[in-house]
């Protein structure tokens, strides 16, 4: 799906992890790049050319659209042009990843063996972290989908004065790092935070009842807060494409709002929901800042385990094993996400 | 308009506010409020003060701000060059080559950034390239992480670019290098600046990979915020966080200004 709205709500598909990171969008080029009123050489101007002018265009040579886009100088082949960035990527990304894989089968005792895998898989901490990571990510994704769908519905179809400002605020929200949410929650629900302070002030009790922040529920709340906008943006883009005449027709035929949502809007929103949801799922699986800032000893996710094994315990083989597992899960899911969004965008 | 009854509409809007304000507006307001207070365990913060800002704009925090800015600017510019180059090269490749290139460059998004940090740490703590302990390891990790976004954003823009301009210029006898410099890149400028802004914001807030490999003399803002909250100085941490947010927004709006001017060109 490209950005059909032209409003800069970029598509579900920009498969960047935070594809539509806010930064791009609020003011994302309002005019289509082809819009600027240059003295367009295509429109009419070219007819005035002397017909004898030799056409030396390498561009017009290609019959297919793809080869018409050859704007790289020099006679070097396209593969040669692609080499420098690919080599850099290999050096700074793929080679390090390969070393992580190698490290994960080289225990500290020397040699090559699968010992580290056996050790890590056998440890209760790992299995707990795996479980926590997966259920947290699934629950957060479900929460984001529900909440994002509801909020986007109101913004798009029951607009109120300031709805656009809200949509823009969501974009700004995305340009901030995730740990800010946890930082704010510490003030709201922390041990001596607002909520507990209110409670003790009202009831005179010594301690407030809100202690969920250092449990997985606190992480869940923070993740839903931070990642819901990632679902809302593709949804808003999809909604803006929806022909309102469909809604009017359905409603004039007697359908009530819940039925219209279920029968007309939801089917249109499904691709956006699917790709937004799988993106959030991957981002939640990889989330680190939120968990780190909670400071909860009780909540360990896979990225957290990688960090604590490597930095706090200096157990590099162990950290690499966890890293490999985490990468396999995330990359697998991400491939799925790309497939879904490509199909949805087709 | 989906809901026609006025009462139902108001009910929906009330529901929207009840969900939206506590979840999205409150966190930012709370951080802002806390940065100006010394104490907060009632409805409103108490003990208004600017001390946290004084602390947040000098000494260690000021150093961290410079560190973050230098890292983010370097990383986003490097990422922009690499990403744009790859995107341009991708357009000349065949279908299959293009897919391979896209998949390669999108991979850093899917890999957890903690793992990217670990991988860079493992790889550059040993010969042939010893970067561990220098600031370059942080810059390298950030660049890897944000290049994917730059590539994504530029190649999406390239796909939307009307090839007629380049074709027309070429048919008038412009050589490919000239077409690239005078036609394609100027038309891409809005997306290039947008990509730079995106990369900058991401790099400013990057915590996961940075935690894995920052050397003691190169502490970016997010790490400092974590250190502050970890030792219990939540209020100082908030002030530093506000400085981080303000800087990000300032740079983003400056960048978007370039974009507006470019789109009139």
Interface residues (C-beta under 8 A of the other chain):
Chain A: X2 X3 X10 X14 X15 X16 X17 X18 X19 X21 X22 X23 X24 X26 X27 X28 X29 X30 X31 X32 X33 X34 X35 X36 X38 X41 X42 X46 X49 X53 X54 X55 X56 X57 X58 X59 X60 X65 X66 X67 X68 X69 X70 X71 X72 X73 X74 X78 X79 X81 X82 X84 X85 X86 X88 X89 X92 X93 X94 X95 X96 X97 X99 X100 X103 X147 X150 X151 X153 X154 X155 X157 X158 X159 X160 X166 X169 X170 X172 X173 X175 X176 X177 X178 X179 X180 X181 X183 X184 X185 X186 X187 X188 X190 X192 X193 X194 X196 X197 X198 X201 X224 X225 X228 X229 X247 X251 X257 X260 X261 X282 X285 X286 X288 X289 X292 X293 X295 X302 X303 X306 X307 X310 X311 X316 X319 X320 X323 X326 X327 X330 X331 X333 X334 X335 X338
Chain B: X1 X2 X3 X4 X8 X9 X12 X13 X15 X16 X19 X20 X23 X24 X25 X26 X27 X28 X30 X31 X34 X40 X41 X42 X43 X82 X83 X85 X86 X88 X89 X90 X91 X92 X93 X94 X95 X97 X101 X104 X105 X106 X107 X108 X109 X110 X111 X112 X113 X114 X115 X116 X118 X119 X120 X121 X122 X123 X124 X140 X143 X144 X147 X148 X149 X152 X153 X156 X157 X158 X159 X160 X161 X162 X163 X164 X165 X166 X167 X168 X169 X170 X171 X172 X173 X175 X176 X177 X179 X180 X183 X184 X187 X188 X190 X191 X194 X195 X197 X198 X200 X201 X202 X204 X205 X206 X207 X208 X211 X212 X222 X225 X226 X229 X230 X234 X237 X238 X241 X244 X245 X248 X249 X252 X256 X259 X260 X263 X264 X265
